[in-house]
Every structure is written in structure tokens, then in C-alpha cells.
Amino acid sequence: MEEVKVVVAHHDCATLRVGDVFLKIDADQTRTDVEVEAMATAPIPTPEVLWRKPPVLALAALPGTALGRLGEPSTASPAAWAAAGAAVRKLHDAPLPPRPGKSVDELASRLDAECEWLVTTGVLPADLVDRNRRIAETVLRPWTPVFIHGDLQVAHVFVDGDEVTGVIDWSEAAQGDAHFDLAVLTLGHRERLTDVIAGYGTDVDLDLVRAWWSLRSLLAIRWLAEHGFDIFMPGGEIDVLKSV
């Protein structure tokens, strides 16, 4: 019998691996609808949908290994990171998906709420939050929307050698700021940004990528804590805030 491995599990959803099949279980079928549609339209490799019987979505495993893991050094080559950048550029150049992303006003409201929570609960010192908040506010401006993955964590990009074999977890795909995907991909691996940009090409504002590092981290910490993750993990969001 095939071994069942828990890939990730929290209050919202769970992903299991059984042999060469991933089983994603999500009570919110809206997220699954977004994921299936995004994988069907994205111009880059994605997992094959084997079957869907709500609340379960079965996907074929991708060849290769993840580009890296947050909190761990990446062993992938500079060429592999550049290939990831090229794949992101191809996605951003594709026609827009139907789902609108978060507006500037929504992001500003969330930033207010999360900064207040971080300080009032004592999770982080006020000066660290204030410094990163000032940096994060740089992204709160109009942008030309592109097709973004929306959760382009380094663990969601699979490579075999120097080739991208696929990108997983598309439930946050939407219209959004191109710099957001670049920031999430390099969060915790900021030294790889140069390699990513070498593959992505021009039109990258490094200050905006850094600002998204701060914003992404500030918005993520409460969610991670409430879903059982270690928010003080070395190389994670808090370390990112300290180093930006």
C-alpha cells in the first residue's frame, strides 16, 4: 500500500500525498474553483488535474523538487532561479484572469489592523513594526495589474536541474502587482533576487520588491500563529522584518 504523507494541514485545508497523487481537501470550494481555472489558463507548467470530487481535488505530482524551502538554504542553481524568473515573466505577460485582486484600500486597512495586533499583543516591538510599516506603505499606490500567482512561495515552484517543471497551489491567483509575486518567491532567499531578475527581465523596481517583503510579512504573522505555524522559525517572516 502507498504511504499517506501529510504535506500541509491547518484549519482551512489539508494536502495529502499518496504515491504520485496529491489530494487537496478544502471546505471552501471557491478556492478550488479559482485554482482549477488558473491552472487551465496559466501559460506555464502546472499539475495535471486527475479528478475532482468536492471537497477533494486530485493532482498528479510534478517531477523534480521544490526550488527551496522558507528558512532553509536553497541548493538550486542560479540558472534554476533564473528559469523561475522567466516563468513568472511569462505568467505576468499572459491575459488577465477574471478574479480581481486586493485593492490598495483593502491592503491599507489590513496593514493598519495587523500592525496594531502585532504591537498590542507584544509579538513584535513597536519600533520594528513601525519601520517595516513605513517601508510597506510604498506599495500602496496604483499599479498596472498582471496575472499573478498570488502565493508564489519558493516551495510552490518545482525544478528539475535548471528547468521549471511546474508551479502548484493556485488558489490565490488573481489580478495584481507583478512585484508581489517576485517578492514572495524571494522572501527568505533575498540573495537570489538578482538571479530571478536575470530571468524575469526588465521593469523591476527593487524598492517595491523590498516593500512587498515587509508588507507580506506583516500581514502573514497573525494568520500563521492562528493556524499553528511557528512564527519565530529561523528565516521566516519575523527574520525577514528584522533584515529588511
N, C-alpha and C positions, 0 to 999 in steps of 0.2 A: 504494500500500500504506500502511496505517496505521503510524505510528511507534510503536515499543515504548519506553515510558519506565519506568525502574526507580523506583518510588515509595519503597520501603524494602527493604533486603536485609541480612540478618545470618545468623548460624549457625543460627537456629531456623526462619526462614521468609523468604519474599520476596513482595512485592506488585508486580505489573506493571500498567501501564495501556496498553491498546491501543484507541485511539479512545475510545468511550464505555463500555468494559468494563474492569473491574478483575479481574485474575487473581491470586488469593491461593494461594500454594503453601506447604503446611505438612506436614512429615512426621508431625507429631503430630495425628492425626485427632480426638483428644479435644477439642482446642481448637476445631477446626472444628465439631464436634458442638454444643459449647456456643454458638458464635457463631450457627449457624443456628437453634437453638432459641430463643435470646434475641431474635433479630430477629423471629421469628414471634410472640412473646408481648409484646414491648415495646409500650407504648401510645403511642409517639412515632414519627415517620417514620424509616425505616431503608432501606438499599439493597434493591432487588429482586434476589432470587436468580435468576439466569438458568439456571444448571445447575451440577451438581456431579459431578465425576469424580475421586475421590481420586487424588493429593493436591491437586487443583486445585478451587477454588471460584470461580465466575464471578459477579460482581456488576455491576449497572448503575451507572454513575456518577450521582452526585447533582447536581442543579442548584445553582448558586451557588458560593460559595467558602468556604474554611475561616474560622472565626471569627478565627483568628490562628495564629501560629507561635511556639513557645518561642524566646526570645532575640531576638524582633523585636517592635516596637510593633504593636499591633492597630489597624487602621483601621476596624474595625466600630463602629457607633454604640452609644451607651448602651442604646438600645432593643433592639438585636440581642442585647446581652449579657443584658438583662433577659428577652428571649424564650428565651434558652438556660437561664436560671434557671427559668423557668416550665416548660420541657420536662423539666428534671431533677426538678422537684417532681412532675410527672405520672408520671414513671417511679417515683419513690420511693413514691408512693401506690398503685402497682399491686400485685397479688398477688405474693407472693414466688416467685422462681424455685426450681427444685429443688436447685440446686447450693449447698452451704454455703460460706461464705467462710472466710477465715483466722480462727482463734481468737485470743483475747488471748494465750494461751500461745505460739502459733506466732509471733505478731508480736514478742513479748518475746524469744524465742530468736533470731529473725533480727536484731533490733536489737542484741543482745549481739554476735553474730558479725560484723555489718557494722561496728559501731563499732570493734571490735578490729582488723579488717582495715584500716580507714582510718587508724588510728593506727600500727600496726606497720609498714605499708608506707610510711608517710610521705606519703600522698596529701594528708592534711589535718592541721593542727596539733591537738594533743590538746585544747587549751582550746576550740577551735571545735566539735570533736566533742562534748565533754562538755557544753557549753552547749546545743547542739541536742538532745542526748540527754535532758537534763532536761526540755526543752520537749516532746519527742516522747512521753515517758512518760505525759503527760497523757491520751493516747488509750487507754491500756491499762486500760480499765475496761469494765464491762458496757454494752452498748447494745441498743436495740430494732432488730433487723435490718430492712432495707428492700431492695427490688430495686435494686442498684447496677450501673452500667455496668462499673466496675472499672478502667477505663483512660481516663477521660474527659478526655484531653488536648485542649487548645484546637483542635488540628489535626483532631480527630475530629468536630467539630461544624461542620456546613455551614449557611450562611445565605445568603439572597437578600434584600438590603435589610435589613428588620427582622424577617424571618421565618425560623425554623429549617426547613430543607428536609430535614434528615436527620442521623443520627448513625451513624458507621461503627465498625468494629473492636470487636466484642462478645465476643471470645474469653475475656475475664476477667469476664464478667457473673456475678453471684452474689448471695447474701445478704450484707449488710454494713452498715457505719456510713454514714449519709447524709452526714456531714461529709467523708468521704473523697472522694466524687465532687466536692463543692464545692471542696475543696482542690486536687484535680488539675486541675480546669477553670481555676482562677485561679492555678496555680503559674506564676510568671514574669510574671503580669499581676495582681499583688495589688491594684493600684489599681482594678481592675474588680470587686472583690468586692461593693462596695456596689450596683452595677448588677445583679449576679447575684442578690443577696438581694432586691432590689426585685421581681424576677420570681418568685423562689422562694417568698417569703412568710416567715412566722414560724418559730419553733423552730430558729433557727440560733445556735449558741454560737461566737462569733468566736474564742475562745481554743482551741477544739477544731479549728477550721479551720487556725489557725496551727500548732497542734501537728502536724496531719497534713502541713502543708508540710514541717516538719522531718523527720518520720518517712519520708515518701515520698522525700525527697531522700537521706537517709542510706541507705535500702535500695536505691536505684537506682544509685548511683555505680559500684559494682563491676560490676554487670551491664552498664552502658553501656560501661565500659572493656574488658570482656572481649568485647564484641560490636562493637568498632571505632568507637565513637562518641567524640566529643571531649568529655570530661568537664569541660573548662575553658571550654566555649563561653559567651560573654557572655550573661547572662540565664538560664543553665541552673541545674542543681541546686546547684552549688557557690556560685554567686552568691546563690541563694535562702538557703542556710545562713548566708551572711555577713550577710544583711539581716534575717533573722527576729529 
